[in-house]
Amino acid sequence: MNKKNCMVAQSGGPTATINASLAGVISGTMHSQAYDTVYGSVNGILGILHDNILNLSDLIEKDPSNLETLKHSPAMYLGSCRFKLPDFMDDDSSYNYIFKQFEKLNIGAFFYIGGNDSMDTVLKLSNYAKRIGSDICIIGIPKTIDNDLMVTDHTPGFGSAAKYVASSLLEIAHDTFIYAVKSVTIVEIMGRDAGWLTAAAALARNQYSDAPHLIYLPETDFDKDRFLTDVKECLRVRNNIIIAISEGIHDAAGNYINAGESQEDSFGHSQLSGAGKALEYLIKDNINVKVRSVEINVLQRCAAHLSSKTDLDEAFALGEKAVALSEDGVTASMVTLERTSNSPYTVAYGSAEIKNIANEAKSVPREWINEAGNDVLPAMLEYLAPLILGEPDITYQNGLPVYMDVSHLTAIE
Amino acid sequence: MNKKNCMVAQSGGPTATINASLAGVISGTMHSQAYDTVYGSVNGILGILHDNILNLSDLIEKDPSNLETLKHSPAMYLGSCRFKLPDFMDDDSSYNYIFKQFEKLNIGAFFYIGGNDSMDTVLKLSNYAKRIGSDICIIGIPKTIDNDLMVTDHTPGFGSAAKYVASSLLEIAHDTFIYAVKSVTIVEIMGRDAGWLTAAAALARNQYSDAPHLIYLPETDFDKDRFLTDVKECLRVRNNIIIAISEGIHDAAGNYINAGESQEDSFGHSQLSGAGKALEYLIKDNINVKVRSVEINVLQRCAAHLSSKTDLDEAFALGEKAVALSEDGVTASMVTLERTSNSPYTVAYGSAEIKNIANEAKSVPREWINEAGNDVLPAMLEYLAPLILGEPDITYQNGLPVYMDVSHLTAIE
């Protein structure tokens, strides 16, 4: 059999396990009869356009332990981009160049690891391939901490972010409970349109702590009066209230809840803050209680030291699955996870046509949120619980986790 | 020998290893010939005043594995307080009550685990004991992520916070390097008056990443024009700049760099933000570059899952040391760490008179900061490096770290 090569790229925002899918693709091609070399395009599709392409087979052959290190390294080893391909009916020049590059490198399959926007790229490349009669397989591999991709039961990267959020909420609860004075702590969690990750805060609850006591997702409208009533009600029976909110909470008119322009900072400049700060000041002005807001920052998407082993293993397996499917000629598709059982938790790896996935988004079902819109229901917890299970073996050196050398990304353009 | 009992309490802000010192005190008393039962005062000195006292010997006897779980649990198992004892020359009523409680429980030694304010309590109780001729030993056990206590080489809790900060900076670097567009990321780290913890960000540097590229501590004056020049200079040779700043950076007049009152948030309320936001907007207004600020939140002091084993072991040993010293009649003191060698790193456990420690603060030496005031020097890194070494074995259940049940803290007063 005349072996071809294949190519992989990563796009969108970071996750803790997006490199596990990359490692899965590399591992899949190394064990494949169909492929010889696997190339990596640096900064998503831009790498192909700018001739910035790495030989990933070499990287692993040079030092096989790189595969394991790669699997556990956060963010994109290959870098990312926010580049949206134009419609090829308007302008096919970039498509033309991309497929010429594919031809030059004898590419048989292209794998694109990413979220919603990246699946749009997969769809466009697939359509273009069909149009020009190319037999190059184009397959998307999902990743996003937002968990908002259609068809797949969940997305790689989400379980690790959920584990980080739940673990952080538990540690913040310990931090909060120490003072015997009434207090409110608001924790703002990523998720502009979908509340999956904020819902994961509920996994922090255990036999001694029911924090977070209130949870607000963007799937329901936020009402400030009802919110203040909720908080006062909680404070009647507890000293320390912890509230989890999505960054994307909004009122019934669709306006985001956030803090606006400032006019008097140290340098006289303007500023914008998020929903957490806005609610902090809403409470400060209306309830006589100690209050603070905490923004769970970018670490929720890149703290690979606390990733979920379940998530890592699934992300890796999806990378291998994509390679296997391409060997069977599958194209214009995204690999998917299907939950075949919840207890014990098992998944099947499959695929779905990309046209049913790209440019659609999956929200938290309203029936998994309580009627008052201030908590999630048991069905939500049942769905979430298996996704955060298991801890990877992380190697530490000088007290810090060992990750892949990404100096190829830091060179000046 | 007629056995006495002893008592321990915790005070001030949380750390990841303050319970390791508590476990050390319990372990020390369990192996002691001098003490029978060890009691814990809930919410610092307030527990004695409010009759809220736990039997810690029982806790461990009931389930010996509690000692190990306690050692790894964040924040104060016994709760905390921000209560400052009055001068007993003005009002000795609380002193009178405290020592009556000590007598009632047959207390031979009282251990107070805390930071600067807590050592003020140790000093006052010691002076009062001397005045009334009590032979109860009063010993302080240091803890603070600020690392600003005198005499001791460093403070328990600092090493774990430093490990968290360095690890976070490394993960944020991976997160930042993925886009091939110029960007500045400002990371705000705790430390109002001392820059030790912010300096620890420099430990994130390795063979492939020199982030953070700029570091500003409160030990030097912050000048916004010099800062903008520094940033522009960095952007000339790199795409993605990461800057670590202490929350307490201030100008030459002593004014904190922060963002002031906002007037237009969603609810028309005012707000205040920190130095990170202020610098984010300073850059936005002066340099044409993508910029964001990240506040390393309360997790830097309570993320016990990422604590330093060196720190945990030292915190535990200091608890045991305090018990041993009290058996020898040492009082009016704080246990200390003396670094006897840096390579290999070794420490000796000793003690110092509390009057030389209370109400004093230790800053980063100016000679460990570069002349420009925008980085730390190798001597600083040599000092810091051993403190973050080693990872504890953390038990996970349902995907989350297992910590001590603190339901005794959440009951309404």
Interface residues (C-beta under 8 A of the other chain):
Chain A: P14 N43 L46 S73 P74 A75 M76 G79 S80 C81 R82 K163 A166 S167 S168 L170 E171 I172 H174 D175 F177 I178 Y179 A180 L203 A204 N206 Q207 Y208 S209 K224 V237 R238 N239 N240 D251 N255 Y256 I257 N258 A259 G260 E261 S262 Q263 E264 D265 S266 F267 H269 S270 Q271 S273 K277 A278 E280 Y281 L282 K284 D285 V294 E295 I296 N297 V298 L299 R301 C302 A303 A304 H305 L306 S308 A385 I388 L389 G390 E391 Y396 N398 G399 L400 P401 Y403 D405 V406 S407 L409 T410 I412 E413
Chain B: P14 N43 L46 S73 P74 A75 M76 G79 S80 C81 R82 K163 A166 S167 S168 L170 E171 I172 H174 D175 F177 I178 Y179 A180 L203 A204 N206 Q207 Y208 S209 K224 V237 R238 N239 N240 N255 Y256 I257 N258 A259 G260 E261 S262 Q263 E264 D265 S266 F267 H269 S270 Q271 S273 K277 A278 E280 Y281 L282 K284 D285 V294 E295 I296 N297 V298 L299 R301 C302 A303 A304 H305 L306 S308 A385 I388 L389 G390 E391 Y396 N398 G399 L400 P401 Y403 D405 V406 S407 L409 T410 I412 E413
